[in-house]
């Protein structure tokens, strides 16, 4: 993703809306791999999108489908 102010990582329901999404914390970087702890009890069948959200401008920078392996 691009750099931006106040970027957060969310687990969201389909559609990528962050209302009711789970905030996993600030984006650790925009290059390479990062790991984020998912809270125990999170329903991954319901939260199917990872969204990088800019809180400063209330806009999604990018999102992707969450797949388990």
Secondary structure as GFF3:
##gff-version 3
##sequence-region A 1 69
A	DSSP	beta_strand	7	12	.	.	.	ID=ss1
A	DSSP	beta_strand	22	26	.	.	.	ID=ss2
A	DSSP	beta_strand	49	54	.	.	.	ID=ss3
A	DSSP	beta_strand	59	65	.	.	.	ID=ss4
###
